[in-house]
Amino acid sequence: MPKTSAGLLMYRRAGGELQVLLVHPGGPLWKHKDAGWWSIPKGEIAEGEDALAAAQREFREETGFAVREPFIELTPVQLRSGKIVHAWAFEGDCDPAALRSNTFTLEWPPRSGKRCEFPEVDRAGFFTVPQAKEKMSERQFPLVEELRSRLKLQG
């Protein structure tokens, strides 16, 4: 059975355009990687944990930003690794510069014996749909396309 993650896609409308909040992975391995590496805030679902509750927890842990209902359930996507990502969208706003992420510990440099702490997420930003297509993993981008489609149907 594939691993599963859950995440939230915060969106806003600015100047008549849809913008989505994406995050960039922290740590030295991703420092110089940009296009194709941004993601929705997400993480693994703990055993017995409700997927939406996990998505809300992960969003708060990785960004420090508040979440609010209503949530729009999106069709799960499958990453190259085989992992399934369950996602929900919600309308909101925040200052990406105010990002506060949890941290992880990694031996760095490799085989040095030195353990360093890094933020799980080092940057966040709002992106238009064309910008998100460039920045995001191609396997996650269908979440943005579905959101755009569903918002047009609603509005």
C-alpha positions, 0 to 999 in steps of 0.5 A, spaced: 500 500 500 502 506 498 504 511 503 499 517 503 500 525 505 495 530 506 496 538 505 492 544 504 492 549 498 491 556 500 488 561 495 486 568 494 484 572 488 488 578 487 487 583 481 482 578 478 487 572 478 487 566 482 494 565 486 496 559 490 500 559 496 506 554 495 512 552 499 519 550 498 523 545 501 528 547 506 535 544 508 541 544 504 539 539 499 534 543 496 537 550 497 539 551 489 533 548 486 527 552 484 523 550 478 519 543 479 520 543 487 515 547 490 509 544 493 503 545 497 504 544 505 503 537 506 506 531 510 504 524 512 498 522 515 499 518 522 496 512 523 489 512 525 489 520 523 483 523 519 486 526 512 483 533 513 486 533 520 493 531 518 492 536 512 491 542 517 496 540 522 501 539 517 499 546 514 500 549 521 507 546 522 510 548 516 507 555 515 505 557 522 499 560 518 492 559 520 487 555 516 479 556 516 473 553 513 470 551 508 475 546 505 474 544 498 476 537 497 480 536 491 482 529 487 488 526 490 494 525 486 500 520 485 507 522 486 513 519 482 514 515 488 508 512 488 505 516 494 498 519 494 497 526 496 490 528 499 488 535 498 483 540 500 483 548 498 481 554 502 481 561 501 485 565 505 491 570 505 497 571 509 504 574 509 509 569 506 515 573 509 512 571 516 513 564 514 514 559 521 516 552 519 518 546 524 525 544 523 528 537 522 535 535 524 540 532 518 547 530 518 551 536 514 555 536 511 555 528 509 559 523 513 561 529 518 558 527 524 555 534 525 548 534 526 544 541 524 537 543 524 534 546 518 527 548 517 522 543 513 520 549 509 524 555 507 520 559 503 513 561 501 510 565 496 503 566 492 503 564 485 499 565 479 496 559 475 502 560 470 507 561 475 505 555 479 505 550 473 513 552 473 514 552 480 510 546 482 512 538 481 508 536 475 504 531 479 501 536 484 499 541 479 493 538 477 491 540 484 491 547 482 488 546 475 482 542 479 481 548 483 481 553 478 476 549 474 471 548 480 472 556 482 469 558 475 464 553 476 462 556 483 463 563 481 
